[in-house]
Amino acid sequence: MADEVIQQTPEATPAQPPNEGTQREGFAWAIGIAGWLLPGLGHALQRMWGRAVVVFLAVGLLVVAGATMRGNVFSSNGGDAFDTLGYVADLGTGSFYLAARALERDGADVSHADGDYGTRFLATAGVLNLLAALHAYEAARGRKA
Amino acid sequence: MIATNGFALTHFQAFLLFAAVISIAFGFLGRRRPKDRIKYILWSFFLFLVVGIGIAWAMYPFSR
């Protein structure tokens, strides 16, 4: 008696053009970068209007509050690792980083609690925008969002 | 609220502003349905307050 060999056939997968995945990935990257450059744009391009408006306003409010409270807007010529980390976080706001620098004409003043809070607000705005850009990227890839 | 040197907030006002903005952003990013978003925002805001005030009280003996 011959052993029975059960062969499993691979499940049928929907046929898709070979370039579709690459195109979708490229589109997702473009959405993510757009969302980073202008907070909320990544969601707006996918017609997620509520999320786009909230991200734009949240990041914008934190940047304006942080800069006018004279928080530290870090630059690329930081002295230590914490300055570099702060610079990376501030850069997360994309184009709003330039707005923060323009708003803070008198420079940072972290000798008072306001300036210290301002620094945190600016860094939070950057990290929040990076999170939102990642969310937009994942949504563009078709992940549940 | 606007002082001569910019936007001046008390510690508690800055804390409330931070908690409100982040809670709203998280609620919109993390949930889809309006009802779920409102629940998430309120819960997140409440937890920000509880944890923030709790940490403030825990640090109070070392504050001076």
N, CA and C atoms of all chains as a GROMACS GRO file, in nm:
protein
  627
    1MET      N    1   0.085  -0.119   0.000
    1MET     CA    2   0.000   0.000   0.000
    1MET      C    3   0.088   0.123   0.000
    2ALA      N    4   0.066   0.194  -0.099
    2ALA     CA    5   0.150   0.315  -0.112
    2ALA      C    6   0.106   0.422  -0.014
    3ASP      N    7   0.206   0.488   0.042
    3ASP     CA    8   0.173   0.599   0.132
    3ASP      C    9   0.104   0.710   0.055
    4GLU      N   10   0.005   0.760   0.124
    4GLU     CA   11  -0.067   0.870   0.060
    4GLU      C   12   0.005   1.001   0.086
    5VAL      N   13   0.031   1.067  -0.015
    5VAL     CA   14   0.096   1.197  -0.002
    5VAL      C   15  -0.007   1.305  -0.028
    6ILE      N   16  -0.025   1.382   0.075
    6ILE     CA   17  -0.122   1.491   0.058
    6ILE      C   18  -0.045   1.616   0.017
    7GLN      N   19  -0.075   1.659  -0.096
    7GLN     CA   20  -0.010   1.780  -0.143
    7GLN      C   21  -0.100   1.900  -0.121
    8GLN      N   22  -0.040   1.999  -0.060
    8GLN     CA   23  -0.118   2.121  -0.038
    8GLN      C   24  -0.091   2.217  -0.152
    9THR      N   25  -0.198   2.256  -0.211
    9THR     CA   26  -0.180   2.354  -0.318
    9THR      C   27  -0.180   2.494  -0.256
   10PRO      N   28  -0.094   2.578  -0.306
   10PRO     CA   29  -0.092   2.713  -0.250
   10PRO      C   30  -0.225   2.783  -0.276
   11GLU      N   31  -0.264   2.862  -0.178
   11GLU     CA   32  -0.391   2.933  -0.192
   11GLU      C   33  -0.382   3.031  -0.309
   12ALA      N   34  -0.492   3.039  -0.373
   12ALA     CA   35  -0.495   3.130  -0.488
   12ALA      C   36  -0.478   3.274  -0.442
   13THR      N   37  -0.387   3.344  -0.502
   13THR     CA   38  -0.368   3.485  -0.469
   13THR      C   39  -0.418   3.569  -0.585
   14PRO      N   40  -0.478   3.679  -0.553
   14PRO     CA   41  -0.529   3.762  -0.662
   14PRO      C   42  -0.416   3.814  -0.748
   15ALA      N   43  -0.436   3.800  -0.874
   15ALA     CA   44  -0.332   3.845  -0.965
   15ALA      C   45  -0.319   3.996  -0.961
   16GLN      N   46  -0.197   4.042  -0.951
   16GLN     CA   47  -0.176   4.186  -0.954
   16GLN      C   48  -0.055   4.217  -1.041
   17PRO      N   49  -0.060   4.327  -1.108
   17PRO     CA   50   0.052   4.364  -1.194
   17PRO      C   51   0.179   4.376  -1.112
   18PRO      N   52   0.292   4.337  -1.170
   18PRO     CA   53   0.418   4.337  -1.093
   18PRO      C   54   0.459   4.474  -1.042
   19ASN      N   55   0.422   4.578  -1.111
   19ASN     CA   56   0.465   4.712  -1.070
   19ASN      C   57   0.374   4.778  -0.969
   20GLU      N   58   0.259   4.714  -0.941
   20GLU     CA   59   0.162   4.780  -0.854
   20GLU      C   60   0.216   4.801  -0.712
   21GLY      N   61   0.283   4.697  -0.661
   21GLY     CA   62   0.339   4.709  -0.526
   21GLY      C   63   0.444   4.818  -0.517
   22THR      N   64   0.528   4.824  -0.616
   22THR     CA   65   0.634   4.926  -0.618
   22THR      C   66   0.574   5.066  -0.626
   23GLN      N   67   0.472   5.079  -0.711
   23GLN     CA   68   0.407   5.210  -0.725
   23GLN      C   69   0.341   5.252  -0.595
   24ARG      N   70   0.276   5.155  -0.530
   24ARG     CA   71   0.208   5.187  -0.405
   24ARG      C   72   0.309   5.227  -0.298
   25GLU      N   73   0.421   5.157  -0.295
   25GLU     CA   74   0.525   5.189  -0.198
   25GLU      C   75   0.581   5.330  -0.223
   26GLY      N   76   0.603   5.361  -0.349
   26GLY     CA   77   0.651   5.495  -0.384
   26GLY      C   78   0.551   5.603  -0.346
   27PHE      N   79   0.424   5.574  -0.371
   27PHE     CA   80   0.319   5.669  -0.333
   27PHE      C   81   0.317   5.689  -0.181
   28ALA      N   82   0.332   5.577  -0.108
   28ALA     CA   83   0.330   5.586   0.039
   28ALA      C   84   0.447   5.671   0.090
   29TRP      N   85   0.564   5.653   0.029
   29TRP     CA   86   0.681   5.734   0.070
   29TRP      C   87   0.656   5.882   0.043
   30ALA      N   88   0.596   5.909  -0.074
   30ALA     CA   89   0.566   6.049  -0.109
   30ALA      C   90   0.467   6.109  -0.008
   31ILE      N   91   0.369   6.030   0.031
   31ILE     CA   92   0.270   6.076   0.130
   31ILE      C   93   0.340   6.104   0.264
   32GLY      N   94   0.427   6.012   0.304
   32GLY     CA   95   0.496   6.030   0.432
   32GLY      C   96   0.584   6.155   0.432
   33ILE      N   97   0.656   6.175   0.324
   33ILE     CA   98   0.744   6.293   0.316
   33ILE      C   99   0.662   6.422   0.311
   34ALA      N  100   0.550   6.417   0.238
   34ALA     CA  101   0.462   6.536   0.232
   34ALA      C  102   0.408   6.568   0.371
   35GLY      N  103   0.370   6.462   0.444
   35GLY     CA  104   0.318   6.482   0.579
   35GLY      C  105   0.422   6.538   0.673
   36TRP      N  106   0.548   6.501   0.650
   36TRP     CA  107   0.655   6.556   0.734
   36TRP      C  108   0.681   6.704   0.697
   37LEU      N  109   0.686   6.732   0.568
   37LEU     CA  110   0.718   6.869   0.526
   37LEU      C  111   0.612   6.969   0.569
   38LEU      N  112   0.487   6.935   0.550
   38LEU     CA  113   0.378   7.023   0.593
   38LEU      C  114   0.282   6.940   0.677
   39PRO      N  115   0.279   6.964   0.809
   39PRO     CA  116   0.194   6.883   0.897
   39PRO      C  117   0.050   6.874   0.847
   40GLY      N  118   0.000   6.754   0.836
   40GLY     CA  119  -0.138   6.731   0.792
   40GLY      C  120  -0.153   6.706   0.644
   41LEU      N  121  -0.051   6.740   0.565
   41LEU     CA  122  -0.062   6.725   0.419
   41LEU      C  123  -0.073   6.578   0.378
   42GLY      N  124  -0.003   6.491   0.448
   42GLY     CA  125  -0.008   6.349   0.417
   42GLY      C  126  -0.149   6.293   0.429
   43HIS      N  127  -0.222   6.338   0.529
   43HIS     CA  128  -0.360   6.294   0.546
   43HIS      C  129  -0.452   6.365   0.448
   44ALA      N  130  -0.425   6.493   0.424
   44ALA     CA  131  -0.511   6.569   0.332
   44ALA      C  132  -0.507   6.508   0.192
   45LEU      N  133  -0.389   6.463   0.148
   45LEU     CA  134  -0.377   6.404   0.015
   45LEU      C  135  -0.456   6.273   0.004
   46GLN      N  136  -0.488   6.213   0.118
   46GLN     CA  137  -0.569   6.090   0.118
   46GLN      C  138  -0.713   6.118   0.158
   47ARG      N  139  -0.749   6.246   0.159
   47ARG     CA  140  -0.885   6.292   0.192
   47ARG      C  141  -0.926   6.255   0.334
   48MET      N  142  -0.830   6.249   0.424
   48MET     CA  143  -0.863   6.230   0.565
   48MET      C  144  -0.863   6.370   0.627
   49TRP      N  145  -0.971   6.442   0.601
   49TRP     CA  146  -0.972   6.586   0.632
   49TRP      C  147  -0.964   6.613   0.781
   50GLY      N  148  -1.038   6.537   0.860
   50GLY     CA  149  -1.039   6.560   1.006
   50GLY      C  150  -0.901   6.544   1.065
   51ARG      N  151  -0.835   6.436   1.028
   51ARG     CA  152  -0.700   6.411   1.080
   51ARG      C  153  -0.603   6.517   1.030
   52ALA      N  154  -0.619   6.558   0.904
   52ALA     CA  155  -0.529   6.659   0.848
   52ALA      C  156  -0.540   6.789   0.925
   53VAL      N  157  -0.662   6.832   0.951
   53VAL     CA  158  -0.682   6.959   1.021
   53VAL      C  159  -0.629   6.952   1.164
   54VAL      N  160  -0.658   6.840   1.230
   54VAL     CA  161  -0.614   6.826   1.369
   54VAL      C  162  -0.461   6.823   1.379
   55VAL      N  163  -0.396   6.750   1.289
   55VAL     CA  164  -0.250   6.743   1.292
   55VAL      C  165  -0.190   6.881   1.264
   56PHE      N  166  -0.244   6.950   1.164
   56PHE     CA  167  -0.193   7.084   1.130
   56PHE      C  168  -0.208   7.179   1.249
   57LEU      N  169  -0.326   7.178   1.310
   57LEU     CA  170  -0.350   7.271   1.421
   57LEU      C  171  -0.269   7.233   1.545
   58ALA      N  172  -0.262   7.104   1.574
   58ALA     CA  173  -0.190   7.061   1.695
   58ALA      C  174  -0.042   7.094   1.684
   59VAL      N  175   0.018   7.058   1.571
   59VAL     CA  176   0.161   7.086   1.554
   59VAL      C  177   0.185   7.238   1.547
   60GLY      N  178   0.097   7.307   1.474
   60GLY     CA  179   0.112   7.453   1.463
   60GLY      C  180   0.098   7.522   1.596
   61LEU      N  181   0.000   7.481   1.676
   61LEU     CA  182  -0.020   7.544   1.808
   61LEU      C  183   0.100   7.520   1.898
   62LEU      N  184   0.151   7.397   1.897
   62LEU     CA  185   0.267   7.367   1.982
   62LEU      C  186   0.390   7.447   1.937
   63VAL      N  187   0.408   7.461   1.807
   63VAL     CA  188   0.524   7.536   1.757
   63VAL      C  189   0.512   7.685   1.792
   64VAL      N  190   0.394   7.741   1.769
   64VAL     CA  191   0.375   7.884   1.799
   64VAL      C  192   0.390   7.909   1.949
   65ALA      N  193   0.326   7.824   2.029
   65ALA     CA  194   0.337   7.841   2.174
   65ALA      C  195   0.483   7.824   2.218
   66GLY      N  196   0.549   7.722   2.168
   66GLY     CA  197   0.687   7.696   2.208
   66GLY      C  198   0.781   7.808   2.170
   67ALA      N  199   0.764   7.860   2.049
   67ALA     CA  200   0.854   7.967   2.003
   67ALA      C  201   0.827   8.098   2.075
   68THR      N  202   0.700   8.131   2.096
   68THR     CA  203   0.669   8.257   2.164
   68THR      C  204   0.696   8.250   2.314
   69MET      N  205   0.706   8.129   2.368
   69MET     CA  206   0.747   8.115   2.509
   69MET      C  207   0.900   8.116   2.520
   70ARG      N  208   0.964   8.138   2.409
   70ARG     CA  209   1.110   8.146   2.400
   70ARG      C  210   1.178   8.015   2.436
   71GLY      N  211   1.119   7.908   2.384
   71GLY     CA  212   1.183   7.778   2.399
   71GLY      C  213   1.304   7.768   2.310
   72ASN      N  214   1.385   7.668   2.333
   72ASN     CA  215   1.509   7.652   2.257
   72ASN      C  216   1.480   7.584   2.123
   73VAL      N  217   1.501   7.656   2.014
   73VAL     CA  218   1.492   7.595   1.880
   73VAL      C  219   1.634   7.552   1.844
   74PHE      N  220   1.659   7.424   1.852
   74PHE     CA  221   1.796   7.374   1.835
   74PHE      C  222   1.842   7.388   1.690
   75SER      N  223   1.973   7.409   1.674
   75SER     CA  224   2.030   7.419   1.540
   75SER      C  225   2.128   7.303   1.518
   76SER      N  226   2.180   7.295   1.396
   76SER     CA  227   2.264   7.179   1.361
   76SER      C  228   2.401   7.183   1.430
   77ASN      N  229   2.442   7.297   1.480
   77ASN     CA  230   2.574   7.306   1.542
   77ASN      C  231   2.565   7.295   1.695
   78GLY      N  232   2.490   7.194   1.740
   78GLY     CA  233   2.475   7.172   1.884
   78GLY      C  234   2.605   7.122   1.947
   79GLY      N  235   2.616   7.148   2.078
   79GLY     CA  236   2.739   7.114   2.148
   79GLY      C  237   2.747   6.969   2.192
   80ASP      N  238   2.636   6.908   2.220
   80ASP     CA  239   2.640   6.770   2.271
   80ASP      C  240   2.527   6.687   2.213
   81ALA      N  241   2.518   6.563   2.263
   81ALA     CA  242   2.421   6.468   2.206
   81ALA      C  243   2.278   6.514   2.231
   82PHE      N  244   2.255   6.579   2.345
   82PHE     CA  245   2.118   6.624   2.375
   82PHE      C  246   2.075   6.734   2.278
   83ASP      N  247   2.169   6.821   2.243
   83ASP     CA  248   2.138   6.925   2.144
   83ASP      C  249   2.105   6.862   2.009
   84THR      N  250   2.181   6.759   1.974
   84THR     CA  251   2.156   6.690   1.846
   84THR      C  252   2.019   6.623   1.847
   85LEU      N  253   1.986   6.558   1.959
   85LEU     CA  254   1.854   6.496   1.970
   85LEU      C  255   1.744   6.601   1.962
   86GLY      N  256   1.766   6.714   2.028
   86GLY     CA  257   1.668   6.823   2.022
   86GLY      C  258   1.652   6.876   1.882
   87TYR      N  259   1.763   6.882   1.809
   87TYR     CA  260   1.759   6.929   1.670
   87TYR      C  261   1.678   6.833   1.584
   88VAL      N  262   1.702   6.702   1.604
   88VAL     CA  263   1.626   6.602   1.527
   88VAL      C  264   1.477   6.612   1.559
   89ALA      N  265   1.447   6.629   1.688
   89ALA     CA  266   1.305   6.641   1.727
   89ALA      C  267   1.244   6.767   1.667
   90ASP      N  268   1.316   6.878   1.673
   90ASP     CA  269   1.262   7.004   1.617
   90ASP      C  270   1.245   6.994   1.466
   91LEU      N  271   1.339   6.926   1.399
   91LEU     CA  272   1.328   6.909   1.254
   91LEU      C  273   1.204   6.829   1.215
   92GLY      N  274   1.153   6.750   1.310
   92GLY     CA  275   1.033   6.672   1.283
   92GLY      C  276   0.913   6.756   1.245
   93THR      N  277   0.916   6.885   1.277
   93THR     CA  278   0.803   6.972   1.241
   93THR      C  279   0.806   7.011   1.094
   94GLY      N  280   0.910   6.971   1.022
   94GLY     CA  281   0.919   7.002   0.879
   94GLY      C  282   0.935   7.151   0.855
   95SER      N  283   0.847   7.205   0.772
   95SER     CA  284   0.859   7.348   0.737
   95SER      C  285   0.829   7.438   0.857
   96PHE      N  286   0.760   7.386   0.956
   96PHE     CA  287   0.730   7.467   1.073
   96PHE      C  288   0.856   7.498   1.155
   97TYR      N  289   0.962   7.423   1.129
   97TYR     CA  290   1.089   7.452   1.197
   97TYR      C  291   1.137   7.592   1.158
   98LEU      N  292   1.122   7.624   1.030
   98LEU     CA  293   1.163   7.757   0.983
   98LEU      C  294   1.073   7.864   1.044
   99ALA      N  295   0.944   7.830   1.058
   99ALA     CA  296   0.851   7.925   1.120
   99ALA      C  297   0.891   7.951   1.266
  100ALA      N  298   0.931   7.844   1.335
  100ALA     CA  299   0.972   7.859   1.475
  100ALA      C  300   1.094   7.949   1.485
  101ARG      N  301   1.188   7.932   1.396
  101ARG     CA  302   1.308   8.017   1.399
  101ARG      C  303   1.273   8.162   1.368
  102ALA      N  304   1.179   8.180   1.275
  102ALA     CA  305   1.139   8.316   1.239
  102ALA      C  306   1.062   8.382   1.354
  103LEU      N  307   0.981   8.303   1.425
  103LEU     CA  308   0.902   8.359   1.534
  103LEU      C  309   0.989   8.401   1.652
  104GLU      N  310   1.096   8.326   1.674
  104GLU     CA  311   1.178   8.349   1.794
  104GLU      C  312   1.292   8.444   1.760
  105ARG      N  313   1.259   8.572   1.746
  105ARG     CA  314   1.360   8.668   1.704
  105ARG      C  315   1.459   8.702   1.814
  106ASP      N  316   1.412   8.697   1.940
  106ASP     CA  317   1.500   8.737   2.051
  106ASP      C  318   1.584   8.622   2.105
  107GLY      N  319   1.572   8.506   2.045
  107GLY     CA  320   1.648   8.392   2.093
  107GLY      C  321   1.581   8.322   2.209
  108ALA      N  322   1.636   8.208   2.246
  108ALA     CA  323   1.577   8.128   2.353
  108ALA      C  324   1.608   8.189   2.489
  109ASP      N  325   1.518   8.166   2.585
  109ASP     CA  326   1.543   8.208   2.723
  109ASP      C  327   1.491   8.097   2.814
  110VAL      N  328   1.580   8.004   2.845
  110VAL     CA  329   1.538   7.891   2.928
  110VAL      C  330   1.572   7.913   3.075
  111SER      N  331   1.599   8.039   3.111
  111SER     CA  332   1.624   8.068   3.251
  111SER      C  333   1.493   8.073   3.329
  112HIS      N  334   1.380   8.082   3.258
  112HIS     CA  335   1.249   8.080   3.323
  112HIS      C  336   1.175   7.953   3.283
  113ALA      N  337   1.071   7.921   3.362
  113ALA     CA  338   0.995   7.798   3.334
  113ALA      C  339   0.930   7.804   3.196
  114ASP      N  340   0.889   7.925   3.154
  114ASP     CA  341   0.823   7.938   3.022
  114ASP      C  342   0.912   7.887   2.910
  115GLY      N  343   1.037   7.930   2.912
  115GLY     CA  344   1.130   7.888   2.807
  115GLY      C  345   1.152   7.738   2.809
  116ASP      N  346   1.156   7.682   2.930
  116ASP     CA  347   1.175   7.537   2.943
  116ASP      C  348   1.054   7.462   2.886
  117TYR      N  349   0.935   7.510   2.921
  117TYR     CA  350   0.814   7.450   2.864
  117TYR      C  351   0.814   7.466   2.713
  118GLY      N  352   0.856   7.583   2.666
  118GLY     CA  353   0.859   7.609   2.522
  118GLY      C  354   0.946   7.509   2.449
  119THR      N  355   1.062   7.478   2.507
  119THR     CA  356   1.151   7.378   2.448
  119THR      C  357   1.081   7.244   2.435
  120ARG      N  358   1.010   7.205   2.540
  120ARG     CA  359   0.937   7.076   2.536
  120ARG      C  360   0.826   7.080   2.432
  121PHE      N  361   0.756   7.192   2.424
  121PHE     CA  362   0.648   7.204   2.325
  121PHE      C  363   0.701   7.186   2.183
  122LEU      N  364   0.815   7.249   2.157
  122LEU     CA  365   0.873   7.240   2.022
  122LEU      C  366   0.914   7.096   1.989
  123ALA      N  367   0.979   7.031   2.085
  123ALA     CA  368   1.022   6.893   2.061
  123ALA      C  369   0.901   6.802   2.045
  124THR      N  370   0.798   6.825   2.127
  124THR     CA  371   0.677   6.742   2.116
  124THR      C  372   0.609   6.762   1.982
  125ALA      N  373   0.607   6.885   1.934
  125ALA     CA  374   0.547   6.913   1.804
  125ALA      C  375   0.617   6.832   1.695
  126GLY      N  376   0.749   6.827   1.702
  126GLY     CA  377   0.826   6.752   1.602
  126GLY      C  378   0.798   6.603   1.608
  127VAL      N  379   0.798   6.548   1.727
  127VAL     CA  380   0.776   6.403   1.741
  127VAL      C  381   0.632   6.368   1.701
  128LEU      N  382   0.538   6.456   1.739
  128LEU     CA  383   0.398   6.433   1.701
  128LEU      C  384   0.382   6.434   1.550
  129ASN      N  385   0.451   6.526   1.484
  129ASN     CA  386   0.439   6.533   1.338
  129ASN      C  387   0.503   6.410   1.272
  130LEU      N  388   0.613   6.362   1.328
  130LEU     CA  389   0.673   6.240   1.273
  130LEU      C  390   0.577   6.122   1.288
  131LEU      N  391   0.511   6.116   1.403
  131LEU     CA  392   0.413   6.009   1.426
  131LEU      C  393   0.298   6.020   1.325
  132ALA      N  394   0.252   6.142   1.301
  132ALA     CA  395   0.142   6.162   1.206
  132ALA      C  396   0.186   6.127   1.064
  133ALA      N  397   0.309   6.162   1.029
  133ALA     CA  398   0.360   6.129   0.895
  133ALA      C  399   0.371   5.977   0.878
  134LEU      N  400   0.414   5.909   0.983
  134LEU     CA  401   0.422   5.762   0.979
  134LEU      C  402   0.283   5.702   0.965
  135HIS      N  403   0.187   5.761   1.034
  135HIS     CA  404   0.048   5.715   1.025
  135HIS      C  405  -0.004   5.731   0.882
  136ALA      N  406   0.025   5.846   0.821
  136ALA     CA  407  -0.018   5.870   0.684
  136ALA      C  408   0.049   5.772   0.589
  137TYR      N  409   0.177   5.744   0.611
  137TYR     CA  410   0.250   5.648   0.529
  137TYR      C  411   0.186   5.509   0.537
  138GLU      N  412   0.156   5.467   0.658
  138GLU     CA  413   0.094   5.335   0.677
  138GLU      C  414  -0.044   5.330   0.611
  139ALA      N  415  -0.119   5.438   0.623
  139ALA     CA  416  -0.251   5.442   0.559
  139ALA      C  417  -0.238   5.433   0.408
  140ALA      N  418  -0.136   5.499   0.352
  140ALA     CA  419  -0.116   5.496   0.207
  140ALA      C  420  -0.074   5.358   0.160
  141ARG      N  421  -0.010   5.282   0.247
  141ARG     CA  422   0.029   5.144   0.211
  141ARG      C  423  -0.087   5.048   0.219
  142GLY      N  424  -0.199   5.097   0.274
  142GLY     CA  425  -0.317   5.012   0.282
  142GLY      C  426  -0.334   4.944   0.417
  143ARG      N  427  -0.248   4.980   0.510
  143ARG     CA  428  -0.266   4.924   0.643
  143ARG      C  429  -0.387   4.989   0.710
  144LYS      N  430  -0.443   4.922   0.807
  144LYS     CA  431  -0.559   4.974   0.878
  144LYS      C  432  -0.520   5.102   0.953
  145ALA      N  433  -0.591   5.206   0.929
  145ALA     CA  434  -0.558   5.333   0.997
  145ALA      C  435  -0.684   5.403   1.040
  146MET      N  436  -0.223   8.680   2.946
  146MET     CA  437  -0.148   8.561   2.906
  146MET      C  438  -0.028   8.598   2.818
  147ILE      N  439  -0.044   8.707   2.738
  147ILE     CA  440   0.068   8.751   2.655
  147ILE      C  441   0.151   8.850   2.735
  148ALA      N  442   0.269   8.811   2.768
  148ALA     CA  443   0.357   8.899   2.845
  148ALA      C  444   0.448   8.975   2.748
  149THR      N  445   0.528   9.065   2.806
  149THR     CA  446   0.615   9.145   2.720
  149THR      C  447   0.719   9.058   2.650
  150ASN      N  448   0.756   8.950   2.712
  150ASN     CA  449   0.860   8.865   2.651
  150ASN      C  450   0.800   8.745   2.580
  151GLY      N  451   0.670   8.751   2.543
  151GLY     CA  452   0.612   8.642   2.467
  151GLY      C  453   0.490   8.583   2.534
  152PHE      N  454   0.470   8.455   2.511
  152PHE     CA  455   0.351   8.383   2.556
  152PHE      C  456   0.381   8.325   2.693
  153ALA      N  457   0.322   8.383   2.798
  153ALA     CA  458   0.355   8.340   2.933
  153ALA      C  459   0.240   8.259   2.992
  154LEU      N  460   0.269   8.137   3.032
  154LEU     CA  461   0.169   8.052   3.093
  154LEU      C  462   0.219   8.008   3.229
  155THR      N  463   0.126   7.981   3.321
  155THR     CA  464   0.166   7.920   3.447
  155THR      C  465   0.200   7.774   3.420
  156HIS      N  466   0.260   7.710   3.518
  156HIS     CA  467   0.293   7.568   3.504
  156HIS      C  468   0.167   7.487   3.471
  157PHE      N  469   0.061   7.516   3.545
  157PHE     CA  470  -0.060   7.436   3.528
  157PHE      C  471  -0.126   7.462   3.392
  158GLN      N  472  -0.123   7.588   3.348
  158GLN     CA  473  -0.180   7.619   3.216
  158GLN      C  474  -0.102   7.549   3.104
  159ALA      N  475   0.031   7.552   3.116
  159ALA     CA  476   0.113   7.484   3.015
  159ALA      C  477   0.085   7.334   3.017
  160PHE      N  478   0.069   7.279   3.135
  160PHE     CA  479   0.040   7.137   3.151
  160PHE      C  480  -0.095   7.102   3.087
  161LEU      N  481  -0.196   7.187   3.111
  161LEU     CA  482  -0.329   7.163   3.054
  161LEU      C  483  -0.326   7.174   2.902
  162LEU      N  484  -0.256   7.275   2.852
  162LEU     CA  485  -0.245   7.293   2.706
  162LEU      C  486  -0.180   7.171   2.641
  163PHE      N  487  -0.070   7.128   2.699
  163PHE     CA  488   0.002   7.011   2.648
  163PHE      C  489  -0.090   6.888   2.647
  164ALA      N  490  -0.155   6.862   2.761
  164ALA     CA  491  -0.240   6.743   2.773
  164ALA      C  492  -0.355   6.748   2.673
  165ALA      N  493  -0.416   6.865   2.658
  165ALA     CA  494  -0.531   6.877   2.567
  165ALA      C  495  -0.490   6.856   2.422
  166VAL      N  496  -0.383   6.922   2.380
  166VAL     CA  497  -0.341   6.912   2.239
  166VAL      C  498  -0.300   6.769   2.205
  167ILE      N  499  -0.221   6.708   2.290
  167ILE     CA  500  -0.174   6.572   2.261
  167ILE      C  501  -0.289   6.472   2.266
  168SER      N  502  -0.380   6.489   2.359
  168SER     CA  503  -0.493   6.396   2.369
  168SER      C  504  -0.580   6.404   2.244
  169ILE      N  505  -0.606   6.526   2.198
  169ILE     CA  506  -0.690   6.542   2.078
  169ILE      C  507  -0.620   6.481   1.955
  170ALA      N  508  -0.490   6.508   1.942
  170ALA     CA  509  -0.416   6.453   1.826
  170ALA      C  510  -0.414   6.300   1.832
  171PHE      N  511  -0.388   6.244   1.948
  171PHE     CA  512  -0.386   6.098   1.960
  171PHE      C  513  -0.525   6.039   1.931
  172GLY      N  514  -0.628   6.106   1.980
  172GLY     CA  515  -0.765   6.058   1.959
  172GLY      C  516  -0.799   6.050   1.812
  173PHE      N  517  -0.762   6.154   1.737
  173PHE     CA  518  -0.794   6.157   1.594
  173PHE      C  519  -0.708   6.058   1.515
  174LEU      N  520  -0.582   6.043   1.556
  174LEU     CA  521  -0.495   5.950   1.482
  174LEU      C  522  -0.526   5.804   1.516
  175GLY      N  523  -0.564   5.781   1.640
  175GLY     CA  524  -0.576   5.643   1.685
  175GLY      C  525  -0.714   5.581   1.669
  176ARG      N  526  -0.816   5.662   1.652
  176ARG     CA  527  -0.952   5.609   1.642
  176ARG      C  528  -1.022   5.665   1.520
  177ARG      N  529  -1.119   5.590   1.469
  177ARG     CA  530  -1.190   5.632   1.348
  177ARG      C  531  -1.326   5.694   1.378
  178ARG      N  532  -1.405   5.622   1.459
  178ARG     CA  533  -1.543   5.668   1.481
  178ARG      C  534  -1.545   5.782   1.581
  179PRO      N  535  -1.632   5.883   1.556
  179PRO     CA  536  -1.636   6.000   1.644
  179PRO      C  537  -1.656   5.965   1.791
  180LYS      N  538  -1.743   5.868   1.818
  180LYS     CA  539  -1.770   5.832   1.958
  180LYS      C  540  -1.643   5.774   2.023
  181ASP      N  541  -1.574   5.690   1.949
  181ASP     CA  542  -1.450   5.631   2.002
  181ASP      C  543  -1.344   5.738   2.023
  182ARG      N  544  -1.341   5.835   1.931
  182ARG     CA  545  -1.243   5.943   1.945
  182ARG      C  546  -1.267   6.024   2.071
  183ILE      N  547  -1.394   6.057   2.096
  183ILE     CA  548  -1.426   6.138   2.214
  183ILE      C  549  -1.390   6.062   2.342
  184LYS      N  550  -1.423   5.934   2.344
  184LYS     CA  551  -1.390   5.852   2.462
  184LYS      C  552  -1.239   5.848   2.483
  185TYR      N  553  -1.166   5.829   2.374
  185TYR     CA  554  -1.020   5.819   2.382
  185TYR      C  555  -0.960   5.951   2.430
  186ILE      N  556  -1.010   6.062   2.373
  186ILE     CA  557  -0.957   6.194   2.410
  186ILE      C  558  -0.981   6.222   2.558
  187LEU      N  559  -1.102   6.195   2.604
  187LEU     CA  560  -1.134   6.223   2.745
  187LEU      C  561  -1.050   6.134   2.838
  188TRP      N  562  -1.039   6.009   2.802
  188TRP     CA  563  -0.963   5.915   2.886
  188TRP      C  564  -0.814   5.952   2.888
  189SER      N  565  -0.761   5.986   2.773
  189SER     CA  566  -0.620   6.024   2.764
  189SER      C  567  -0.593   6.153   2.843
  190PHE      N  568  -0.684   6.249   2.828
  190PHE     CA  569  -0.668   6.376   2.900
  190PHE      C  570  -0.674   6.352   3.052
  191PHE      N  571  -0.768   6.269   3.093
  191PHE     CA  572  -0.782   6.237   3.236
  191PHE      C  573  -0.654   6.170   3.288
  192LEU      N  574  -0.600   6.076   3.210
  192LEU     CA  575  -0.478   6.008   3.255
  192LEU      C  576  -0.358   6.103   3.260
  193PHE      N  577  -0.351   6.195   3.162
  193PHE     CA  578  -0.244   6.297   3.167
  193PHE      C  579  -0.252   6.374   3.299
  194LEU      N  580  -0.375   6.416   3.335
  194LEU     CA  581  -0.391   6.494   3.458
  194LEU      C  582  -0.352   6.413   3.581
  195VAL      N  583  -0.404   6.291   3.588
  195VAL     CA  584  -0.380   6.207   3.706
  195VAL      C  585  -0.230   6.178   3.721
  196VAL      N  586  -0.167   6.137   3.611
  196VAL     CA  587  -0.024   6.102   3.619
  196VAL      C  588   0.060   6.228   3.646
  197GLY      N  589   0.028   6.338   3.577
  197GLY     CA  590   0.105   6.461   3.597
  197GLY      C  591   0.096   6.513   3.739
  198ILE      N  592  -0.026   6.521   3.790
  198ILE     CA  593  -0.044   6.571   3.926
  198ILE      C  594   0.014   6.472   4.027
  199GLY      N  595   0.001   6.343   3.997
  199GLY     CA  596   0.060   6.242   4.086
  199GLY      C  597   0.211   6.255   4.096
  200ILE      N  598   0.275   6.274   3.981
  200ILE     CA  599   0.421   6.291   3.981
  200ILE      C  600   0.459   6.421   4.053
  201ALA      N  601   0.378   6.525   4.032
  201ALA     CA  602   0.407   6.653   4.099
  201ALA      C  603   0.400   6.638   4.250
  202TRP      N  604   0.299   6.567   4.298
  202TRP     CA  605   0.289   6.545   4.443
  202TRP      C  606   0.403   6.457   4.494
  203ALA      N  607   0.440   6.358   4.414
  203ALA     CA  608   0.549   6.269   4.457
  203ALA      C  609   0.680   6.345   4.469
  204MET      N  610   0.698   6.450   4.385
  204MET     CA  611   0.823   6.526   4.388
  204MET      C  612   0.819   6.640   4.489
  205TYR      N  613   0.701   6.668   4.544
  205TYR     CA  614   0.686   6.784   4.630
  205TYR      C  615   0.784   6.787   4.747
  206PRO      N  616   0.806   6.674   4.817
  206PRO     CA  617   0.901   6.679   4.931
  206PRO      C  618   1.042   6.719   4.891
  207PHE      N  619   1.080   6.700   4.765
  207PHE     CA  620   1.217   6.731   4.722
  207PHE      C  621   1.227   6.864   4.650
  208SER      N  622   1.117   6.940   4.651
  208SER     CA  623   1.113   7.060   4.568
  208SER      C  624   1.184   7.180   4.630
  209ARG      N  625   1.221   7.173   4.755
  209ARG     CA  626   1.292   7.288   4.815
  209ARG      C  627   1.400   7.240   4.909
   0.00000   0.00000   0.00000
